[in-house]
Amino acid sequence: MLNAKAFANASTVVSLGFYIVCRVASLVAPDFLFSIARSWFHTFSVDTLKGTIPMDLGTFVFGGITLAVLVWVTTYATIVFYNRWEK
């Protein structure tokens, strides 16, 4: 049986870590990120998605908070259902 709260906390911390690394990479090497996106989305052009206005701190924080809530709730619910069905 998995501890849903601990698993959700761990998943959220890892996700926020990736969120921060991605943000730093977007500041330092934005073309590198678009190269990765091109390799993942084989038939889509991601060039039109490039922003013309840099992300401000408020948007970054809001994105981090909403990502954390989404990951925590989704992971917690997944573990709760897993524990119920695993019995």
C-alpha positions in Angstrom: 0.0 0.0 0.0 1.4 3.4 -1.0 1.2 6.5 1.1 -0.9 8.8 -1.1 0.1 12.0 0.6 3.9 11.3 0.6 3.8 10.1 -3.0 1.8 13.3 -4.1 4.3 15.5 -2.2 7.3 13.8 -3.9 5.7 14.0 -7.3 4.9 17.7 -6.8 8.5 18.5 -5.8 9.9 16.7 -8.8 7.5 18.4 -11.1 8.3 21.8 -9.7 12.0 21.0 -10.1 11.5 20.3 -13.8 9.3 23.5 -14.1 12.2 25.6 -12.7 14.8 23.9 -14.8 12.7 24.4 -17.9 12.2 28.1 -17.0 15.9 28.6 -16.6 16.6 26.8 -19.9 14.0 29.1 -21.6 16.0 32.1 -20.5 19.4 30.7 -21.3 18.8 28.5 -24.3 15.4 29.0 -25.8 16.4 27.6 -29.2 17.5 24.4 -27.5 14.0 24.0 -26.0 12.4 24.5 -29.4 14.7 21.9 -30.8 13.5 19.4 -28.2 9.9 20.4 -28.9 10.4 19.8 -32.7 11.8 16.4 -32.0 8.8 15.4 -29.8 6.1 16.8 -32.1 7.1 15.3 -35.4 4.4 16.8 -37.7 3.8 20.1 -35.9 5.6 23.3 -36.4 6.4 24.8 -33.0 8.1 27.9 -34.4 4.8 29.9 -34.3 4.6 29.2 -30.6 7.6 31.3 -29.7 6.7 34.1 -27.4 7.5 37.7 -28.2 7.1 38.9 -24.6 9.2 37.3 -21.9 7.3 35.6 -19.0 7.1 37.9 -16.0 7.6 36.7 -12.4 3.9 36.7 -11.6 3.1 34.4 -14.5 6.0 32.2 -13.5 4.7 31.9 -9.9 1.1 31.4 -11.0 2.2 28.7 -13.4 4.2 27.0 -10.7 1.3 27.1 -8.2 -1.3 25.7 -10.7 1.2 23.0 -11.8 1.8 22.0 -8.2 -2.0 21.8 -7.4 -2.7 19.8 -10.6 0.2 17.3 -10.0 -0.6 16.9 -6.3 -4.3 16.3 -6.8 -3.8 14.0 -9.7 -1.1 12.0 -8.0 -3.0 11.8 -4.7 -6.2 10.6 -6.5 -4.2 8.1 -8.6 -2.6 6.5 -5.4 -6.0 6.4 -3.6 -7.6 4.5 -6.4 -4.5 2.3 -6.8 -4.6 1.4 -3.1 -8.3 0.6 -3.3 -8.0 -1.6 -6.4 -4.8 -3.2 -5.4 -6.5 -5.0 -2.4 
